[in-house]
Amino acid sequence: GTIGFVGLVVPHLLRRFVRFRPGPLVLSSALGGALLVLAADVALRLIDTPRELMLGVVTALIGAPFFLALVLRSRRDML
């Protein structure tokens, strides 16, 4: 979807804070996802650009480096 990285990034970020328990992770991921989208939206409204940026672009800018680091860390752990 348009803001697909939110559903992928937020649970990974919050997993250690709920001690890897799935029940509390659902609620914290919902709240954390809403907070991330709200923060990205506020950042978009505060940034003055000649063209309007889309919310999905900002969440992808957050999510892509996160997943790149996650993949590199998992590859390092496998070696």
mmCIF file of the N, C-alpha and C atoms, coordinates in Angstrom:
data_MODEL
# 
_entry.id   MODEL 
# 
loop_
_atom_site.group_PDB 
_atom_site.id 
_atom_site.type_symbol 
_atom_site.label_atom_id 
_atom_site.label_alt_id 
_atom_site.label_comp_id 
_atom_site.label_asym_id 
_atom_site.label_entity_id 
_atom_site.label_seq_id 
_atom_site.pdbx_PDB_ins_code 
_atom_site.Cartn_x 
_atom_site.Cartn_y 
_atom_site.Cartn_z 
_atom_site.occupancy 
_atom_site.B_iso_or_equiv 
_atom_site.pdbx_formal_charge 
_atom_site.auth_seq_id 
_atom_site.auth_comp_id 
_atom_site.auth_asym_id 
_atom_site.auth_atom_id 
_atom_site.pdbx_PDB_model_num 
ATOM 1   N N  . GLY A 1 1  ? 0.802  -1.181  0.000  1.00 0.00 ? 1  GLY A N  1 
ATOM 2   C CA . GLY A 1 1  ? 0.000  0.000   0.000  1.00 0.00 ? 1  GLY A CA 1 
ATOM 3   C C  . GLY A 1 1  ? 0.855  1.259   0.000  1.00 0.00 ? 1  GLY A C  1 
ATOM 4   N N  . THR A 1 2  ? 0.201  2.338   0.144  1.00 0.00 ? 2  THR A N  1 
ATOM 5   C CA . THR A 1 2  ? 0.854  3.635   0.100  1.00 0.00 ? 2  THR A CA 1 
ATOM 6   C C  . THR A 1 2  ? 1.833  3.813   1.251  1.00 0.00 ? 2  THR A C  1 
ATOM 7   N N  . ILE A 1 3  ? 1.476  3.350   2.406  1.00 0.00 ? 3  ILE A N  1 
ATOM 8   C CA . ILE A 1 3  ? 2.349  3.491   3.579  1.00 0.00 ? 3  ILE A CA 1 
ATOM 9   C C  . ILE A 1 3  ? 2.685  2.112   4.147  1.00 0.00 ? 3  ILE A C  1 
ATOM 10  N N  . GLY A 1 4  ? 3.045  1.207   3.260  1.00 0.00 ? 4  GLY A N  1 
ATOM 11  C CA . GLY A 1 4  ? 3.287  -0.184  3.637  1.00 0.00 ? 4  GLY A CA 1 
ATOM 12  C C  . GLY A 1 4  ? 4.432  -0.401  4.594  1.00 0.00 ? 4  GLY A C  1 
ATOM 13  N N  . PHE A 1 5  ? 5.424  0.460   4.585  1.00 0.00 ? 5  PHE A N  1 
ATOM 14  C CA . PHE A 1 5  ? 6.563  0.268   5.474  1.00 0.00 ? 5  PHE A CA 1 
ATOM 15  C C  . PHE A 1 5  ? 6.182  0.411   6.944  1.00 0.00 ? 5  PHE A C  1 
ATOM 16  N N  . VAL A 1 6  ? 5.111  1.087   7.226  1.00 0.00 ? 6  VAL A N  1 
ATOM 17  C CA . VAL A 1 6  ? 4.702  1.275   8.626  1.00 0.00 ? 6  VAL A CA 1 
ATOM 18  C C  . VAL A 1 6  ? 4.392  -0.074  9.268  1.00 0.00 ? 6  VAL A C  1 
ATOM 19  N N  . GLY A 1 7  ? 3.643  -0.897  8.584  1.00 0.00 ? 7  GLY A N  1 
ATOM 20  C CA . GLY A 1 7  ? 3.281  -2.204  9.113  1.00 0.00 ? 7  GLY A CA 1 
ATOM 21  C C  . GLY A 1 7  ? 4.447  -3.160  9.219  1.00 0.00 ? 7  GLY A C  1 
ATOM 22  N N  . LEU A 1 8  ? 5.510  -2.883  8.498  1.00 0.00 ? 8  LEU A N  1 
ATOM 23  C CA . LEU A 1 8  ? 6.687  -3.745  8.559  1.00 0.00 ? 8  LEU A CA 1 
ATOM 24  C C  . LEU A 1 8  ? 7.728  -3.259  9.546  1.00 0.00 ? 8  LEU A C  1 
ATOM 25  N N  . VAL A 1 9  ? 7.897  -1.960  9.640  1.00 0.00 ? 9  VAL A N  1 
ATOM 26  C CA . VAL A 1 9  ? 8.964  -1.398  10.465 1.00 0.00 ? 9  VAL A CA 1 
ATOM 27  C C  . VAL A 1 9  ? 8.588  -1.340  11.938 1.00 0.00 ? 9  VAL A C  1 
ATOM 28  N N  . VAL A 1 10 ? 7.401  -0.859  12.228 1.00 0.00 ? 10 VAL A N  1 
ATOM 29  C CA . VAL A 1 10 ? 7.010  -0.598  13.620 1.00 0.00 ? 10 VAL A CA 1 
ATOM 30  C C  . VAL A 1 10 ? 7.052  -1.852  14.498 1.00 0.00 ? 10 VAL A C  1 
ATOM 31  N N  . PRO A 1 11 ? 6.507  -2.989  14.078 1.00 0.00 ? 11 PRO A N  1 
ATOM 32  C CA . PRO A 1 11 ? 6.607  -4.171  14.960 1.00 0.00 ? 11 PRO A CA 1 
ATOM 33  C C  . PRO A 1 11 ? 8.044  -4.596  15.247 1.00 0.00 ? 11 PRO A C  1 
ATOM 34  N N  . HIS A 1 12 ? 8.924  -4.457  14.250 1.00 0.00 ? 12 HIS A N  1 
ATOM 35  C CA . HIS A 1 12 ? 10.323 -4.814  14.488 1.00 0.00 ? 12 HIS A CA 1 
ATOM 36  C C  . HIS A 1 12 ? 10.985 -3.851  15.473 1.00 0.00 ? 12 HIS A C  1 
ATOM 37  N N  . LEU A 1 13 ? 10.625 -2.597  15.390 1.00 0.00 ? 13 LEU A N  1 
ATOM 38  C CA . LEU A 1 13 ? 11.197 -1.623  16.312 1.00 0.00 ? 13 LEU A CA 1 
ATOM 39  C C  . LEU A 1 13 ? 10.712 -1.825  17.750 1.00 0.00 ? 13 LEU A C  1 
ATOM 40  N N  . LEU A 1 14 ? 9.461  -2.222  17.900 1.00 0.00 ? 14 LEU A N  1 
ATOM 41  C CA . LEU A 1 14 ? 8.870  -2.314  19.234 1.00 0.00 ? 14 LEU A CA 1 
ATOM 42  C C  . LEU A 1 14 ? 8.976  -3.686  19.878 1.00 0.00 ? 14 LEU A C  1 
ATOM 43  N N  . ARG A 1 15 ? 9.431  -4.672  19.137 1.00 0.00 ? 15 ARG A N  1 
ATOM 44  C CA . ARG A 1 15 ? 9.455  -6.049  19.641 1.00 0.00 ? 15 ARG A CA 1 
ATOM 45  C C  . ARG A 1 15 ? 10.238 -6.196  20.929 1.00 0.00 ? 15 ARG A C  1 
ATOM 46  N N  . ARG A 1 16 ? 11.404 -5.577  21.033 1.00 0.00 ? 16 ARG A N  1 
ATOM 47  C CA . ARG A 1 16 ? 12.216 -5.750  22.249 1.00 0.00 ? 16 ARG A CA 1 
ATOM 48  C C  . ARG A 1 16 ? 11.623 -5.026  23.452 1.00 0.00 ? 16 ARG A C  1 
ATOM 49  N N  . PHE A 1 17 ? 10.794 -4.000  23.207 1.00 0.00 ? 17 PHE A N  1 
ATOM 50  C CA . PHE A 1 17 ? 10.194 -3.264  24.324 1.00 0.00 ? 17 PHE A CA 1 
ATOM 51  C C  . PHE A 1 17 ? 9.058  -4.029  24.989 1.00 0.00 ? 17 PHE A C  1 
ATOM 52  N N  . VAL A 1 18 ? 8.458  -4.993  24.280 1.00 0.00 ? 18 VAL A N  1 
ATOM 53  C CA . VAL A 1 18 ? 7.382  -5.798  24.861 1.00 0.00 ? 18 VAL A CA 1 
ATOM 54  C C  . VAL A 1 18 ? 7.867  -7.215  25.166 1.00 0.00 ? 18 VAL A C  1 
ATOM 55  N N  . ARG A 1 19 ? 9.173  -7.370  25.202 1.00 0.00 ? 19 ARG A N  1 
ATOM 56  C CA . ARG A 1 19 ? 9.821  -8.653  25.534 1.00 0.00 ? 19 ARG A CA 1 
ATOM 57  C C  . ARG A 1 19 ? 9.392  -9.781  24.609 1.00 0.00 ? 19 ARG A C  1 
ATOM 58  N N  . PHE A 1 20 ? 9.200  -9.451  23.319 1.00 0.00 ? 20 PHE A N  1 
ATOM 59  C CA . PHE A 1 20 ? 8.926  -10.425 22.268 1.00 0.00 ? 20 PHE A CA 1 
ATOM 60  C C  . PHE A 1 20 ? 7.624  -11.196 22.480 1.00 0.00 ? 20 PHE A C  1 
ATOM 61  N N  . ARG A 1 21 ? 6.680  -10.632 23.234 1.00 0.00 ? 21 ARG A N  1 
ATOM 62  C CA . ARG A 1 21 ? 5.378  -11.263 23.440 1.00 0.00 ? 21 ARG A CA 1 
ATOM 63  C C  . ARG A 1 21 ? 4.401  -10.755 22.389 1.00 0.00 ? 21 ARG A C  1 
ATOM 64  N N  . PRO A 1 22 ? 3.708  -11.667 21.678 1.00 0.00 ? 22 PRO A N  1 
ATOM 65  C CA . PRO A 1 22 ? 2.850  -11.244 20.568 1.00 0.00 ? 22 PRO A CA 1 
ATOM 66  C C  . PRO A 1 22 ? 1.623  -10.443 20.998 1.00 0.00 ? 22 PRO A C  1 
ATOM 67  N N  . GLY A 1 23 ? 1.037  -10.730 22.129 1.00 0.00 ? 23 GLY A N  1 
ATOM 68  C CA . GLY A 1 23 ? -0.169 -10.016 22.556 1.00 0.00 ? 23 GLY A CA 1 
ATOM 69  C C  . GLY A 1 23 ? 0.054  -8.527  22.747 1.00 0.00 ? 23 GLY A C  1 
ATOM 70  N N  . PRO A 1 24 ? 1.000  -8.147  23.594 1.00 0.00 ? 24 PRO A N  1 
ATOM 71  C CA . PRO A 1 24 ? 1.266  -6.716  23.770 1.00 0.00 ? 24 PRO A CA 1 
ATOM 72  C C  . PRO A 1 24 ? 1.834  -6.057  22.515 1.00 0.00 ? 24 PRO A C  1 
ATOM 73  N N  . LEU A 1 25 ? 2.460  -6.845  21.650 1.00 0.00 ? 25 LEU A N  1 
ATOM 74  C CA . LEU A 1 25 ? 3.037  -6.283  20.431 1.00 0.00 ? 25 LEU A CA 1 
ATOM 75  C C  . LEU A 1 25 ? 1.952  -5.753  19.490 1.00 0.00 ? 25 LEU A C  1 
ATOM 76  N N  . VAL A 1 26 ? 0.800  -6.380  19.479 1.00 0.00 ? 26 VAL A N  1 
ATOM 77  C CA . VAL A 1 26 ? -0.276 -5.939  18.586 1.00 0.00 ? 26 VAL A CA 1 
ATOM 78  C C  . VAL A 1 26 ? -0.736 -4.534  18.964 1.00 0.00 ? 26 VAL A C  1 
ATOM 79  N N  . LEU A 1 27 ? -1.020 -4.320  20.222 1.00 0.00 ? 27 LEU A N  1 
ATOM 80  C CA . LEU A 1 27 ? -1.485 -3.002  20.654 1.00 0.00 ? 27 LEU A CA 1 
ATOM 81  C C  . LEU A 1 27 ? -0.393 -1.947  20.515 1.00 0.00 ? 27 LEU A C  1 
ATOM 82  N N  . SER A 1 28 ? 0.825  -2.284  20.921 1.00 0.00 ? 28 SER A N  1 
ATOM 83  C CA . SER A 1 28 ? 1.900  -1.302  20.811 1.00 0.00 ? 28 SER A CA 1 
ATOM 84  C C  . SER A 1 28 ? 2.231  -1.002  19.354 1.00 0.00 ? 28 SER A C  1 
ATOM 85  N N  . SER A 1 29 ? 2.100  -1.981  18.460 1.00 0.00 ? 29 SER A N  1 
ATOM 86  C CA . SER A 1 29 ? 2.346  -1.732  17.041 1.00 0.00 ? 29 SER A CA 1 
ATOM 87  C C  . SER A 1 29 ? 1.281  -0.826  16.443 1.00 0.00 ? 29 SER A C  1 
ATOM 88  N N  . ALA A 1 30 ? 0.048  -0.998  16.861 1.00 0.00 ? 30 ALA A N  1 
ATOM 89  C CA . ALA A 1 30 ? -1.022 -0.128  16.363 1.00 0.00 ? 30 ALA A CA 1 
ATOM 90  C C  . ALA A 1 30 ? -0.780 1.316   16.802 1.00 0.00 ? 30 ALA A C  1 
ATOM 91  N N  . LEU A 1 31 ? -0.448 1.494   18.068 1.00 0.00 ? 31 LEU A N  1 
ATOM 92  C CA . LEU A 1 31 ? -0.176 2.842   18.566 1.00 0.00 ? 31 LEU A CA 1 
ATOM 93  C C  . LEU A 1 31 ? 1.113  3.410   17.971 1.00 0.00 ? 31 LEU A C  1 
ATOM 94  N N  . GLY A 1 32 ? 2.131  2.594   17.858 1.00 0.00 ? 32 GLY A N  1 
ATOM 95  C CA . GLY A 1 32 ? 3.394  3.045   17.276 1.00 0.00 ? 32 GLY A CA 1 
ATOM 96  C C  . GLY A 1 32 ? 3.257  3.388   15.800 1.00 0.00 ? 32 GLY A C  1 
ATOM 97  N N  . GLY A 1 33 ? 2.463  2.604   15.072 1.00 0.00 ? 33 GLY A N  1 
ATOM 98  C CA . GLY A 1 33 ? 2.223  2.900   13.659 1.00 0.00 ? 33 GLY A CA 1 
ATOM 99  C C  . GLY A 1 33 ? 1.486  4.211   13.479 1.00 0.00 ? 33 GLY A C  1 
ATOM 100 N N  . ALA A 1 34 ? 0.489  4.430   14.328 1.00 0.00 ? 34 ALA A N  1 
ATOM 101 C CA . ALA A 1 34 ? -0.241 5.702   14.265 1.00 0.00 ? 34 ALA A CA 1 
ATOM 102 C C  . ALA A 1 34 ? 0.684  6.867   14.589 1.00 0.00 ? 34 ALA A C  1 
ATOM 103 N N  . LEU A 1 35 ? 1.557  6.684   15.554 1.00 0.00 ? 35 LEU A N  1 
ATOM 104 C CA . LEU A 1 35 ? 2.501  7.739   15.919 1.00 0.00 ? 35 LEU A CA 1 
ATOM 105 C C  . LEU A 1 35 ? 3.497  8.015   14.793 1.00 0.00 ? 35 LEU A C  1 
ATOM 106 N N  . LEU A 1 36 ? 3.967  6.963   14.127 1.00 0.00 ? 36 LEU A N  1 
ATOM 107 C CA . LEU A 1 36 ? 4.907  7.138   13.020 1.00 0.00 ? 36 LEU A CA 1 
ATOM 108 C C  . LEU A 1 36 ? 4.256  7.875   11.854 1.00 0.00 ? 36 LEU A C  1 
ATOM 109 N N  . VAL A 1 37 ? 3.023  7.505   11.511 1.00 0.00 ? 37 VAL A N  1 
ATOM 110 C CA . VAL A 1 37 ? 2.327  8.178   10.418 1.00 0.00 ? 37 VAL A CA 1 
ATOM 111 C C  . VAL A 1 37 ? 2.036  9.626   10.786 1.00 0.00 ? 37 VAL A C  1 
ATOM 112 N N  . LEU A 1 38 ? 1.649  9.867   12.017 1.00 0.00 ? 38 LEU A N  1 
ATOM 113 C CA . LEU A 1 38 ? 1.397  11.236  12.461 1.00 0.00 ? 38 LEU A CA 1 
ATOM 114 C C  . LEU A 1 38 ? 2.673  12.073  12.406 1.00 0.00 ? 38 LEU A C  1 
ATOM 115 N N  . ALA A 1 39 ? 3.788  11.519  12.872 1.00 0.00 ? 39 ALA A N  1 
ATOM 116 C CA . ALA A 1 39 ? 5.059  12.244  12.845 1.00 0.00 ? 39 ALA A CA 1 
ATOM 117 C C  . ALA A 1 39 ? 5.500  12.519  11.407 1.00 0.00 ? 39 ALA A C  1 
ATOM 118 N N  . ALA A 1 40 ? 5.326  11.543  10.510 1.00 0.00 ? 40 ALA A N  1 
ATOM 119 C CA . ALA A 1 40 ? 5.688  11.758  9.108  1.00 0.00 ? 40 ALA A CA 1 
ATOM 120 C C  . ALA A 1 40 ? 4.803  12.824  8.475  1.00 0.00 ? 40 ALA A C  1 
ATOM 121 N N  . ASP A 1 41 ? 3.526  12.824  8.811  1.00 0.00 ? 41 ASP A N  1 
ATOM 122 C CA . ASP A 1 41 ? 2.607  13.822  8.266  1.00 0.00 ? 41 ASP A CA 1 
ATOM 123 C C  . ASP A 1 41 ? 2.951  15.223  8.769  1.00 0.00 ? 41 ASP A C  1 
ATOM 124 N N  . VAL A 1 42 ? 3.253  15.341  10.044 1.00 0.00 ? 42 VAL A N  1 
ATOM 125 C CA . VAL A 1 42 ? 3.643  16.646  10.598 1.00 0.00 ? 42 VAL A CA 1 
ATOM 126 C C  . VAL A 1 42 ? 4.944  17.123  9.952  1.00 0.00 ? 42 VAL A C  1 
ATOM 127 N N  . ALA A 1 43 ? 5.901  16.205  9.773  1.00 0.00 ? 43 ALA A N  1 
ATOM 128 C CA . ALA A 1 43 ? 7.162  16.577  9.132  1.00 0.00 ? 43 ALA A CA 1 
ATOM 129 C C  . ALA A 1 43 ? 6.925  17.058  7.704  1.00 0.00 ? 43 ALA A C  1 
ATOM 130 N N  . LEU A 1 44 ? 6.025  16.387  6.985  1.00 0.00 ? 44 LEU A N  1 
ATOM 131 C CA . LEU A 1 44 ? 5.716  16.816  5.621  1.00 0.00 ? 44 LEU A CA 1 
ATOM 132 C C  . LEU A 1 44 ? 5.095  18.203  5.585  1.00 0.00 ? 44 LEU A C  1 
ATOM 133 N N  . ARG A 1 45 ? 4.261  18.497  6.544  1.00 0.00 ? 45 ARG A N  1 
ATOM 134 C CA . ARG A 1 45 ? 3.609  19.810  6.567  1.00 0.00 ? 45 ARG A CA 1 
ATOM 135 C C  . ARG A 1 45 ? 4.574  20.924  6.968  1.00 0.00 ? 45 ARG A C  1 
ATOM 136 N N  . LEU A 1 46 ? 5.613  20.587  7.731  1.00 0.00 ? 46 LEU A N  1 
ATOM 137 C CA . LEU A 1 46 ? 6.574  21.598  8.159  1.00 0.00 ? 46 LEU A CA 1 
ATOM 138 C C  . LEU A 1 46 ? 7.667  21.859  7.129  1.00 0.00 ? 46 LEU A C  1 
ATOM 139 N N  . ILE A 1 47 ? 7.944  20.871  6.280  1.00 0.00 ? 47 ILE A N  1 
ATOM 140 C CA . ILE A 1 47 ? 8.991  21.025  5.271  1.00 0.00 ? 47 ILE A CA 1 
ATOM 141 C C  . ILE A 1 47 ? 8.432  21.838  4.106  1.00 0.00 ? 47 ILE A C  1 
ATOM 142 N N  . ASP A 1 48 ? 9.141  22.895  3.742  1.00 0.00 ? 48 ASP A N  1 
ATOM 143 C CA . ASP A 1 48 ? 8.714  23.742  2.639  1.00 0.00 ? 48 ASP A CA 1 
ATOM 144 C C  . ASP A 1 48 ? 9.445  23.300  1.370  1.00 0.00 ? 48 ASP A C  1 
ATOM 145 N N  . THR A 1 49 ? 8.731  22.637  0.469  1.00 0.00 ? 49 THR A N  1 
ATOM 146 C CA . THR A 1 49 ? 9.311  22.171  -0.786 1.00 0.00 ? 49 THR A CA 1 
ATOM 147 C C  . THR A 1 49 ? 8.512  22.734  -1.955 1.00 0.00 ? 49 THR A C  1 
ATOM 148 N N  . PRO A 1 50 ? 9.151  22.871  -3.111 1.00 0.00 ? 50 PRO A N  1 
ATOM 149 C CA . PRO A 1 50 ? 8.416  23.376  -4.271 1.00 0.00 ? 50 PRO A CA 1 
ATOM 150 C C  . PRO A 1 50 ? 7.313  22.417  -4.725 1.00 0.00 ? 50 PRO A C  1 
ATOM 151 N N  . ARG A 1 51 ? 7.550  21.117  -4.577 1.00 0.00 ? 51 ARG A N  1 
ATOM 152 C CA . ARG A 1 51 ? 6.532  20.118  -4.914 1.00 0.00 ? 51 ARG A CA 1 
ATOM 153 C C  . ARG A 1 51 ? 6.105  19.407  -3.639 1.00 0.00 ? 51 ARG A C  1 
ATOM 154 N N  . GLU A 1 52 ? 4.881  19.000  -3.604 1.00 0.00 ? 52 GLU A N  1 
ATOM 155 C CA . GLU A 1 52 ? 4.366  18.311  -2.419 1.00 0.00 ? 52 GLU A CA 1 
ATOM 156 C C  . GLU A 1 52 ? 4.900  16.886  -2.374 1.00 0.00 ? 52 GLU A C  1 
ATOM 157 N N  . LEU A 1 53 ? 5.466  16.508  -1.240 1.00 0.00 ? 53 LEU A N  1 
ATOM 158 C CA . LEU A 1 53 ? 5.929  15.137  -1.040 1.00 0.00 ? 53 LEU A CA 1 
ATOM 159 C C  . LEU A 1 53 ? 4.766  14.289  -0.564 1.00 0.00 ? 53 LEU A C  1 
ATOM 160 N N  . MET A 1 54 ? 4.804  13.023  -0.904 1.00 0.00 ? 54 MET A N  1 
ATOM 161 C CA . MET A 1 54 ? 3.749  12.104  -0.498 1.00 0.00 ? 54 MET A CA 1 
ATOM 162 C C  . MET A 1 54 ? 4.152  11.402  0.808  1.00 0.00 ? 54 MET A C  1 
ATOM 163 N N  . LEU A 1 55 ? 3.154  11.034  1.576  1.00 0.00 ? 55 LEU A N  1 
ATOM 164 C CA . LEU A 1 55 ? 3.398  10.374  2.859  1.00 0.00 ? 55 LEU A CA 1 
ATOM 165 C C  . LEU A 1 55 ? 4.123  9.046   2.673  1.00 0.00 ? 55 LEU A C  1 
ATOM 166 N N  . GLY A 1 56 ? 3.800  8.314   1.636  1.00 0.00 ? 56 GLY A N  1 
ATOM 167 C CA . GLY A 1 56 ? 4.461  7.043   1.368  1.00 0.00 ? 56 GLY A CA 1 
ATOM 168 C C  . GLY A 1 56 ? 5.947  7.194   1.098  1.00 0.00 ? 56 GLY A C  1 
ATOM 169 N N  . VAL A 1 57 ? 6.333  8.319   0.515  1.00 0.00 ? 57 VAL A N  1 
ATOM 170 C CA . VAL A 1 57 ? 7.752  8.572   0.251  1.00 0.00 ? 57 VAL A CA 1 
ATOM 171 C C  . VAL A 1 57 ? 8.505  8.738   1.562  1.00 0.00 ? 57 VAL A C  1 
ATOM 172 N N  . VAL A 1 58 ? 7.918  9.470   2.487  1.00 0.00 ? 58 VAL A N  1 
ATOM 173 C CA . VAL A 1 58 ? 8.581  9.696   3.773  1.00 0.00 ? 58 VAL A CA 1 
ATOM 174 C C  . VAL A 1 58 ? 8.681  8.398   4.564  1.00 0.00 ? 58 VAL A C  1 
ATOM 175 N N  . THR A 1 59 ? 7.624  7.612   4.589  1.00 0.00 ? 59 THR A N  1 
ATOM 176 C CA . THR A 1 59 ? 7.689  6.345   5.326  1.00 0.00 ? 59 THR A CA 1 
ATOM 177 C C  . THR A 1 59 ? 8.657  5.376   4.648  1.00 0.00 ? 59 THR A C  1 
ATOM 178 N N  . ALA A 1 60 ? 8.774  5.440   3.319  1.00 0.00 ? 60 ALA A N  1 
ATOM 179 C CA . ALA A 1 60 ? 9.758  4.599   2.627  1.00 0.00 ? 60 ALA A CA 1 
ATOM 180 C C  . ALA A 1 60 ? 11.178 5.055   2.946  1.00 0.00 ? 60 ALA A C  1 
ATOM 181 N N  . LEU A 1 61 ? 11.377 6.354   3.100  1.00 0.00 ? 61 LEU A N  1 
ATOM 182 C CA . LEU A 1 61 ? 12.703 6.851   3.480  1.00 0.00 ? 61 LEU A CA 1 
ATOM 183 C C  . LEU A 1 61 ? 13.092 6.390   4.876  1.00 0.00 ? 61 LEU A C  1 
ATOM 184 N N  . ILE A 1 62 ? 12.114 6.154   5.720  1.00 0.00 ? 62 ILE A N  1 
ATOM 185 C CA . ILE A 1 62 ? 12.377 5.620   7.059  1.00 0.00 ? 62 ILE A CA 1 
ATOM 186 C C  . ILE A 1 62 ? 12.537 4.100   6.992  1.00 0.00 ? 62 ILE A C  1 
ATOM 187 N N  . GLY A 1 63 ? 11.666 3.439   6.246  1.00 0.00 ? 63 GLY A N  1 
ATOM 188 C CA . GLY A 1 63 ? 11.622 1.980   6.234  1.00 0.00 ? 63 GLY A CA 1 
ATOM 189 C C  . GLY A 1 63 ? 12.725 1.310   5.452  1.00 0.00 ? 63 GLY A C  1 
ATOM 190 N N  . ALA A 1 64 ? 13.104 1.863   4.313  1.00 0.00 ? 64 ALA A N  1 
ATOM 191 C CA . ALA A 1 64 ? 14.113 1.214   3.471  1.00 0.00 ? 64 ALA A CA 1 
ATOM 192 C C  . ALA A 1 64 ? 15.470 1.101   4.170  1.00 0.00 ? 64 ALA A C  1 
ATOM 193 N N  . PRO A 1 65 ? 16.002 2.161   4.767  1.00 0.00 ? 65 PRO A N  1 
ATOM 194 C CA . PRO A 1 65 ? 17.282 1.990   5.481  1.00 0.00 ? 65 PRO A CA 1 
ATOM 195 C C  . PRO A 1 65 ? 17.174 1.028   6.668  1.00 0.00 ? 65 PRO A C  1 
ATOM 196 N N  . PHE A 1 66 ? 16.004 1.029   7.328  1.00 0.00 ? 66 PHE A N  1 
ATOM 197 C CA . PHE A 1 66 ? 15.817 0.118   8.450  1.00 0.00 ? 66 PHE A CA 1 
ATOM 198 C C  . PHE A 1 66 ? 15.921 -1.331  7.980  1.00 0.00 ? 66 PHE A C  1 
ATOM 199 N N  . PHE A 1 67 ? 15.229 -1.659  6.884  1.00 0.00 ? 67 PHE A N  1 
ATOM 200 C CA . PHE A 1 67 ? 15.274 -3.034  6.402  1.00 0.00 ? 67 PHE A CA 1 
ATOM 201 C C  . PHE A 1 67 ? 16.620 -3.396  5.796  1.00 0.00 ? 67 PHE A C  1 
ATOM 202 N N  . LEU A 1 68 ? 17.303 -2.448  5.213  1.00 0.00 ? 68 LEU A N  1 
ATOM 203 C CA . LEU A 1 68 ? 18.647 -2.717  4.728  1.00 0.00 ? 68 LEU A CA 1 
ATOM 204 C C  . LEU A 1 68 ? 19.563 -3.076  5.901  1.00 0.00 ? 68 LEU A C  1 
ATOM 205 N N  . ALA A 1 69 ? 19.470 -2.327  6.986  1.00 0.00 ? 69 ALA A N  1 
ATOM 206 C CA . ALA A 1 69 ? 20.268 -2.637  8.177  1.00 0.00 ? 69 ALA A CA 1 
ATOM 207 C C  . ALA A 1 69 ? 19.867 -3.983  8.769  1.00 0.00 ? 69 ALA A C  1 
ATOM 208 N N  . LEU A 1 70 ? 18.573 -4.289  8.752  1.00 0.00 ? 70 LEU A N  1 
ATOM 209 C CA . LEU A 1 70 ? 18.094 -5.573  9.277  1.00 0.00 ? 70 LEU A CA 1 
ATOM 210 C C  . LEU A 1 70 ? 18.628 -6.740  8.456  1.00 0.00 ? 70 LEU A C  1 
ATOM 211 N N  . VAL A 1 71 ? 18.620 -6.607  7.137  1.00 0.00 ? 71 VAL A N  1 
ATOM 212 C CA . VAL A 1 71 ? 19.140 -7.666  6.266  1.00 0.00 ? 71 VAL A CA 1 
ATOM 213 C C  . VAL A 1 71 ? 20.633 -7.825  6.447  1.00 0.00 ? 71 VAL A C  1 
ATOM 214 N N  . LEU A 1 72 ? 21.360 -6.713  6.504  1.00 0.00 ? 72 LEU A N  1 
ATOM 215 C CA . LEU A 1 72 ? 22.811 -6.803  6.682  1.00 0.00 ? 72 LEU A CA 1 
ATOM 216 C C  . LEU A 1 72 ? 23.177 -7.420  8.025  1.00 0.00 ? 72 LEU A C  1 
ATOM 217 N N  . ARG A 1 73 ? 22.421 -7.087  9.062  1.00 0.00 ? 73 ARG A N  1 
ATOM 218 C CA . ARG A 1 73 ? 22.689 -7.668  10.380 1.00 0.00 ? 73 ARG A CA 1 
ATOM 219 C C  . ARG A 1 73 ? 22.396 -9.163  10.397 1.00 0.00 ? 73 ARG A C  1 
ATOM 220 N N  . SER A 1 74 ? 21.305 -9.575  9.752  1.00 0.00 ? 74 SER A N  1 
ATOM 221 C CA . SER A 1 74 ? 20.978 -11.002 9.730  1.00 0.00 ? 74 SER A CA 1 
ATOM 222 C C  . SER A 1 74 ? 21.976 -11.788 8.891  1.00 0.00 ? 74 SER A C  1 
ATOM 223 N N  . ARG A 1 75 ? 22.483 -11.193 7.813  1.00 0.00 ? 75 ARG A N  1 
ATOM 224 C CA . ARG A 1 75 ? 23.508 -11.871 7.010  1.00 0.00 ? 75 ARG A CA 1 
ATOM 225 C C  . ARG A 1 75 ? 24.802 -11.992 7.804  1.00 0.00 ? 75 ARG A C  1 
ATOM 226 N N  . ARG A 1 76 ? 25.148 -10.950 8.576  1.00 0.00 ? 76 ARG A N  1 
ATOM 227 C CA . ARG A 1 76 ? 26.355 -10.999 9.390  1.00 0.00 ? 76 ARG A CA 1 
ATOM 228 C C  . ARG A 1 76 ? 26.233 -12.078 10.470 1.00 0.00 ? 76 ARG A C  1 
ATOM 229 N N  . ASP A 1 77 ? 25.046 -12.214 11.048 1.00 0.00 ? 77 ASP A N  1 
ATOM 230 C CA . ASP A 1 77 ? 24.841 -13.215 12.097 1.00 0.00 ? 77 ASP A CA 1 
ATOM 231 C C  . ASP A 1 77 ? 24.883 -14.627 11.541 1.00 0.00 ? 77 ASP A C  1 
ATOM 232 N N  . MET A 1 78 ? 24.549 -14.799 10.260 1.00 0.00 ? 78 MET A N  1 
ATOM 233 C CA . MET A 1 78 ? 24.566 -16.127 9.652  1.00 0.00 ? 78 MET A CA 1 
ATOM 234 C C  . MET A 1 78 ? 25.987 -16.599 9.361  1.00 0.00 ? 78 MET A C  1 
ATOM 235 N N  . LEU A 1 79 ? 26.903 -15.683 9.199  1.00 0.00 ? 79 LEU A N  1 
ATOM 236 C CA . LEU A 1 79 ? 28.295 -16.058 8.857  1.00 0.00 ? 79 LEU A CA 1 
ATOM 237 C C  . LEU A 1 79 ? 29.083 -16.449 10.061 1.00 0.00 ? 79 LEU A C  1 
# 
